[in-house]
């Protein structure tokens, strides 16, 4: 007699979790940060993303041009799956002006790299409007 109750409870759990995950995209500006070597990988308020469009997020950081690339990614304070956005494939790893790199928002060690051409402030964007999120960089004064 307990078996049908257990099966019903399991089926209800599966159905409810499926509904919760298909409820549409959430506003990431409340939980997402630009994280990287420039901040010792910490989730700092000054690098919290701002909403720049319906599914577009941006954070800016001052970087020194010393010939070495910075490693970075978008992530929440807990590095949660689904909000830990690094590169999708090797050709997407290096961020360059005018290039949109595909992102994997369940990444672990796939950090983007960016080598600033000159010391200055750069804006990093996460565009989550399409089926595949993309990341790109622009000079902040653009």
GIHU-V282763 format. One record per residue. N is the residue number from 0. PSI is psi in radians with two decimals (999 if undefined). Layout:
BEGIN
[[N & PSI] [N & PSI]]
END
This chain:
BEGIN
[[0 & -0.50] [1 & -0.41] [2 & -0.84] [3 & -0.62] [4 & -0.75] [5 & -0.77] [6 & -0.72] [7 & -0.73] [8 & -0.73] [9 & -0.77] [10 & -0.72] [11 & -0.71] [12 & -0.78] [13 & -0.78] [14 & -0.76] [15 & -0.68] [16 & -0.57] [17 & -0.71] [18 & -0.68] [19 & -0.57] [20 & -0.20] [21 & 0.32] [22 & 0.20] [23 & 3.08] [24 & 2.55] [25 & 2.83] [26 & 1.92] [27 & -0.15] [28 & -0.26] [29 & -0.31] [30 & -0.13] [31 & 2.49] [32 & 2.67] [33 & 2.12] [34 & 2.50] [35 & -3.00] [36 & -0.58] [37 & -0.32] [38 & 0.36] [39 & 0.53] [40 & 0.18] [41 & 2.71] [42 & 1.61] [43 & 2.49] [44 & -0.64] [45 & -0.28] [46 & 0.29] [47 & 2.38] [48 & 2.68] [49 & 2.61] [50 & 2.19] [51 & -0.04] [52 & -3.12] [53 & -0.79] [54 & 0.58] [55 & 2.26] [56 & 2.58] [57 & 2.54] [58 & 2.51] [59 & 2.62] [60 & 2.52] [61 & 2.24] [62 & 2.54] [63 & 2.41] [64 & 1.71] [65 & 0.22] [66 & -0.15] [67 & 2.41] [68 & 2.54] [69 & 2.50] [70 & 2.46] [71 & 2.91] [72 & 2.96] [73 & 2.40] [74 & 2.77] [75 & -3.12] [76 & -0.42] [77 & 0.12] [78 & 0.73] [79 & 2.52] [80 & 2.41] [81 & -0.31] [82 & 0.57] [83 & 1.44] [84 & 1.86] [85 & -2.94] [86 & 2.64] [87 & -0.79] [88 & 2.90] [89 & -0.68] [90 & -0.21] [91 & -0.07] [92 & -0.79] [93 & 2.09] [94 & 2.36] [95 & 2.68] [96 & 2.41] [97 & 0.08] [98 & 2.28] [99 & 2.13] [100 & 2.31] [101 & 2.45] [102 & 2.59] [103 & 1.91] [104 & 0.29] [105 & 0.55] [106 & 2.88] [107 & -1.09] [108 & 0.14] [109 & 1.33] [110 & 2.40] [111 & 2.76] [112 & 2.50] [113 & 2.22] [114 & 1.76] [115 & 2.31] [116 & -0.42] [117 & 2.75] [118 & 2.29] [119 & -3.02] [120 & 2.31] [121 & 2.48] [122 & 2.24] [123 & 2.23] [124 & 2.47] [125 & 1.98] [126 & 1.93] [127 & 0.42] [128 & -0.44] [129 & -3.00] [130 & -0.61] [131 & 2.09] [132 & 2.59] [133 & 2.67] [134 & 2.46] [135 & 2.90] [136 & 2.55] [137 & 2.67] [138 & 2.46] [139 & -0.46] [140 & 0.07] [141 & 999]]
END
